[in-house]
Amino acid sequence: MLAASITQDQWEAVQRHIASQAEALTNVNNALAAAQARVSALETEHLATKAKLEPATKLLEKAGEKKPDALIDDKHMVKPTCDGPSKSFMLWDFKFKNFMCGKFPQADVVMKWARTQETEISIARADAKIKEIEGSLDFNNQLCAALANLLDSEPFSISINTEARNGLEVYRKLRKKYSWFESMKTPKQPN
Protein backbone atom coordinates (compact mmCIF):
# COMPACT_ATOMS: atom_id res chain seq x y z
CA MET A 1 0.00 0.00 0.00
CA LEU A 2 2.75 2.42 0.93
CA ALA A 3 4.78 1.53 -2.16
CA ALA A 4 1.87 2.51 -4.40
CA SER A 5 1.68 5.99 -2.91
CA ILE A 6 5.31 7.00 -3.77
CA THR A 7 6.50 7.81 -7.21
CA GLN A 8 9.19 6.05 -9.13
CA ASP A 9 11.50 9.08 -8.72
CA GLN A 10 10.99 9.09 -4.98
CA TRP A 11 11.70 5.34 -4.82
CA GLU A 12 14.92 5.78 -6.78
CA ALA A 13 15.93 8.68 -4.52
CA VAL A 14 15.41 6.50 -1.42
CA GLN A 15 17.47 3.70 -3.01
CA ARG A 16 20.24 6.16 -3.90
CA HIS A 17 20.17 7.48 -0.33
CA ILE A 18 20.34 3.92 1.08
CA ALA A 19 23.21 3.11 -1.30
CA SER A 20 25.12 6.27 -0.32
CA GLN A 21 24.56 5.48 3.36
CA ALA A 22 25.78 1.90 2.78
CA GLU A 23 28.86 3.27 0.99
CA ALA A 24 29.47 5.72 3.85
CA LEU A 25 29.11 2.86 6.36
CA THR A 26 31.59 0.78 4.33
CA ASN A 27 34.01 3.72 4.32
CA VAL A 28 33.64 4.14 8.09
CA ASN A 29 34.18 0.38 8.61
CA ASN A 30 37.29 0.50 6.38
CA ALA A 31 38.63 3.53 8.28
CA LEU A 32 37.92 1.77 11.59
CA ALA A 33 39.76 -1.38 10.40
CA ALA A 34 42.70 0.75 9.26
CA ALA A 35 42.77 2.58 12.62
CA GLN A 36 42.62 -0.73 14.52
CA ALA A 37 45.49 -2.08 12.41
CA ARG A 38 47.51 1.08 13.13
CA VAL A 39 46.78 0.82 16.88
CA SER A 40 47.90 -2.82 16.82
CA ALA A 41 51.10 -1.86 14.97
CA LEU A 42 51.77 0.95 17.47
CA GLU A 43 51.23 -1.42 20.41
CA THR A 44 53.72 -3.87 18.89
CA GLU A 45 56.18 -1.03 18.26
CA HIS A 46 55.66 0.23 21.84
CA LEU A 47 56.39 -3.22 23.30
CA ALA A 48 59.53 -3.57 21.16
CA THR A 49 60.74 -0.10 22.21
CA LYS A 50 59.96 -0.84 25.85
CA ALA A 51 61.97 -4.07 25.66
CA LYS A 52 64.92 -2.20 24.12
CA LEU A 53 64.77 0.48 26.82
CA GLU A 54 64.30 -1.89 29.76
CA PRO A 55 68.03 -2.18 30.64
CA ALA A 56 68.41 1.60 30.55
CA THR A 57 65.23 2.03 32.60
CA LYS A 58 66.55 -0.35 35.25
CA LEU A 59 69.84 1.55 35.39
CA LEU A 60 68.00 4.84 35.84
CA GLU A 61 65.81 3.35 38.58
CA LYS A 62 68.89 1.99 40.33
CA ALA A 63 70.66 5.35 39.97
CA GLY A 64 67.67 7.04 41.58
CA GLU A 65 67.75 4.73 44.61
CA LYS A 66 69.16 6.21 47.76
CA LYS A 67 72.79 5.23 48.06
CA PRO A 68 74.10 4.25 51.48
CA ASP A 69 76.08 6.85 53.31
CA ALA A 70 79.85 6.65 53.05
CA LEU A 71 81.43 4.25 55.48
CA ILE A 72 84.12 6.63 56.69
CA ASP A 73 83.26 9.95 58.29
CA ASP A 74 86.52 11.24 59.75
CA LYS A 75 84.76 14.07 61.57
CA HIS A 76 82.87 11.71 63.92
CA MET A 77 85.22 8.76 64.21
CA VAL A 78 87.98 8.01 66.65
CA LYS A 79 90.79 6.56 64.62
CA PRO A 80 92.10 3.31 66.13
CA THR A 81 95.70 2.99 65.13
CA CYS A 82 97.24 -0.17 63.82
CA ASP A 83 100.99 -0.13 63.54
CA GLY A 84 101.42 -3.83 62.86
CA PRO A 85 103.45 -6.31 64.84
CA SER A 86 101.91 -6.13 68.29
CA LYS A 87 99.07 -7.70 70.23
CA SER A 88 97.05 -4.58 69.46
CA PHE A 89 96.52 -5.85 65.89
CA MET A 90 94.08 -8.50 67.10
CA LEU A 91 92.12 -5.92 69.09
CA TRP A 92 92.15 -3.58 66.11
CA ASP A 93 91.09 -6.42 63.78
CA PHE A 94 88.16 -7.32 66.04
CA LYS A 95 86.99 -3.69 66.26
CA PHE A 96 87.45 -3.22 62.52
CA LYS A 97 85.36 -6.31 61.62
CA ASN A 98 82.57 -5.05 63.87
CA PHE A 99 82.87 -1.60 62.35
CA MET A 100 82.49 -3.07 58.84
CA CYS A 101 79.58 -5.31 59.91
CA GLY A 102 77.75 -2.19 61.09
CA LYS A 103 77.57 -1.05 57.49
CA PHE A 104 77.66 -4.39 55.66
CA PRO A 105 75.98 -7.19 57.67
CA GLN A 106 77.89 -9.96 55.87
CA ALA A 107 81.28 -8.24 56.07
CA ASP A 108 82.68 -10.82 58.48
CA VAL A 109 81.86 -13.62 56.01
CA VAL A 110 83.58 -11.83 53.12
CA MET A 111 86.56 -10.86 55.27
CA LYS A 112 86.92 -14.43 56.59
CA TRP A 113 86.96 -15.64 52.99
CA ALA A 114 89.67 -13.07 52.17
CA ARG A 115 91.94 -14.05 55.03
CA THR A 116 91.76 -17.75 54.09
CA GLN A 117 92.92 -17.16 50.52
CA GLU A 118 96.47 -18.34 49.83
CA THR A 119 96.84 -16.49 46.52
CA GLU A 120 96.41 -12.86 45.59
CA ILE A 121 92.80 -11.70 45.31
CA SER A 122 92.11 -9.86 42.05
CA ILE A 123 89.42 -7.18 41.94
CA ALA A 124 87.33 -9.40 39.64
CA ARG A 125 87.57 -12.31 42.10
CA ALA A 126 86.79 -10.02 45.04
CA ASP A 127 83.78 -8.49 43.28
CA ALA A 128 82.45 -11.95 42.35
CA LYS A 129 82.70 -13.17 45.97
CA ILE A 130 81.20 -9.97 47.37
CA LYS A 131 78.31 -10.18 44.92
CA GLU A 132 77.78 -13.81 45.89
CA ILE A 133 77.78 -13.11 49.62
CA GLU A 134 76.92 -9.48 50.20
CA GLY A 135 75.35 -8.39 46.93
CA SER A 136 77.07 -5.02 47.06
CA LEU A 137 80.06 -4.43 44.84
CA ASP A 138 80.73 -1.17 46.67
CA PHE A 139 81.93 -3.16 49.70
CA ASN A 140 85.46 -3.71 48.31
CA ASN A 141 85.83 0.00 47.58
CA GLN A 142 84.53 0.98 51.03
CA LEU A 143 86.77 -1.61 52.71
CA CYS A 144 89.77 -0.15 50.89
CA ALA A 145 88.84 3.39 51.97
CA ALA A 146 88.36 2.31 55.58
CA LEU A 147 91.70 0.49 55.69
CA ALA A 148 93.55 3.41 54.10
CA ASN A 149 92.11 5.71 56.78
CA LEU A 150 92.73 3.39 59.73
CA LEU A 151 96.18 1.94 59.08
CA ASP A 152 99.54 3.37 60.10
CA SER A 153 103.21 2.44 59.65
CA GLU A 154 103.93 -0.94 58.10
CA PRO A 155 100.25 -1.94 57.64
CA PHE A 156 99.69 1.33 55.80
CA SER A 157 102.62 0.42 53.49
CA ILE A 158 100.86 -2.84 52.72
CA SER A 159 97.75 -0.87 51.78
CA ILE A 160 99.68 1.50 49.52
CA ASN A 161 101.53 -1.34 47.77
CA THR A 162 98.40 -3.32 46.89
CA GLU A 163 96.32 -3.05 43.72
CA ALA A 164 94.25 0.13 43.83
CA ARG A 165 90.78 -0.04 45.45
CA ASN A 166 91.16 -3.72 46.44
CA GLY A 167 90.30 -3.74 50.13
CA LEU A 168 89.94 -7.51 50.37
CA GLU A 169 93.49 -8.05 49.12
CA VAL A 170 94.83 -5.51 51.64
CA TYR A 171 92.91 -7.29 54.40
CA ARG A 172 94.17 -10.72 53.25
CA LYS A 173 97.78 -9.49 53.31
CA LEU A 174 97.35 -7.97 56.79
CA ARG A 175 95.85 -11.17 58.16
CA LYS A 176 98.56 -13.28 56.55
CA LYS A 177 101.31 -11.11 57.98
CA TYR A 178 99.93 -10.62 61.49
CA SER A 179 97.71 -13.69 62.09
CA TRP A 180 100.40 -15.41 64.17
CA PHE A 181 99.30 -13.13 67.02
CA GLU A 182 95.98 -14.98 67.05
CA SER A 183 97.73 -18.08 68.41
CA MET A 184 98.88 -16.02 71.38
CA LYS A 185 95.32 -15.60 72.68
CA THR A 186 94.80 -17.10 76.07
CA PRO A 187 92.03 -19.70 76.25
CA LYS A 188 88.93 -18.83 78.27
CA GLN A 189 88.85 -20.31 81.75
CA PRO A 190 85.88 -22.60 82.49
CA ASN A 191 83.35 -21.24 85.00
Protein Blocks (a to p, Z undefined) as FASTA:
>chain_A
ZZmmpcfklmmmmmmmmmmmmmmmmmmmmmmmmmmmmmmmmmmmmmmmmmmmmmmmmmmm
mmmpccdddfbdfklcccdddebjafklmmmmmmmmmmmmmmmmmlmmmmmmmmmpmbdc
dfklmmmmmmmmnopaklmmmmmmmmmmmpgcjlmmmmmmgcehilklmmmmmmmmmmmm
mmmpccdddZZ
